[in-house]
Amino acid sequence: MKVLLLKDPKDKDSGPDPYIKELGLYSLEATLIPVLSFDFVSLESLFEKLSHPECYGGLVFTSPRALEAIKICLKENSKKEAWSKSLKQMWNIKPTYVVGKATASLVEEIGLTPQGEKCGNAEKLAEYICSREKPNSSALLFPCGALKREVLPTVLREKGIPLESLTVYQTTQHPDLQESLSSYFSQQGIPASVVFFSPSGVKFCLQHIQKLSGDVINHVKFAAIGPTTAEAMEAAGIPVSCTAGSPTPQDLAAGIHQALHGQNC
């Protein structure tokens, strides 16, 4: 059975994509189609803030893209040197809060130690942060996307924990999305399951998938990587057959396997 994953492939340098690998263990043939494109913005402002760790109580990352923005900054030799010589150590005595393993691993790549990666979503991370931070302490720096949800900032604000958000990337539709979807459906047919990885993915893909699937769409099992994406799917009128217990290849693959075999996910 075929599974369509609406996400970017993992970097080619780091081996096979873990989602394709994990689904393969259940004899499911998965294909990735990139859905989103990202424009990075305010990078000078970002590094200026990173250059003053004494002004902040720590860092918050809810997306791998925010770390990509930092990595772009660190490609400049002068910034890379400043980060290696002192800034990294100064930030490392403060907490770096993250959602998910992908974000956590990128935090480790820039030399910091992530906390809270098992929280799984912004709501749970907000609770985790609130259990560790004192009200009215130094602000946490939150590099984020233009489409960030307000859950985390709202919860922290209600608890009196300062958060300074900085938009460092904007999300747009991948330029090849429509062509890639059309090509997949014409060559591979209609998949047994389609997996959404973000609310933006639902927004950009749903109409194309409905058109390409026709009446057979009722037989497709739609899956979500997490509760936020599942909410966006339900709001768009998609029946959600499976939501991964946590945003990992293992949980998603197990959930899709159950959904395709008629068991509750």
Beta strands, then each sheet from edge to edge (+ up, - down):
strand 1: 2-6
strand 2: 29-32
strand 3: 36-40
strand 4: 58-61
strand 5: 96-98
strand 6: 114-115
strand 7: 140-145
strand 8: 163-173
strand 9: 193-196
strand 10: 221-224
strand 11: 240-243
sheet 1: 2+ 1+ 9+ 10+ 11+
sheet 2: 3+ 8- 7- 4- 5- 6-
end
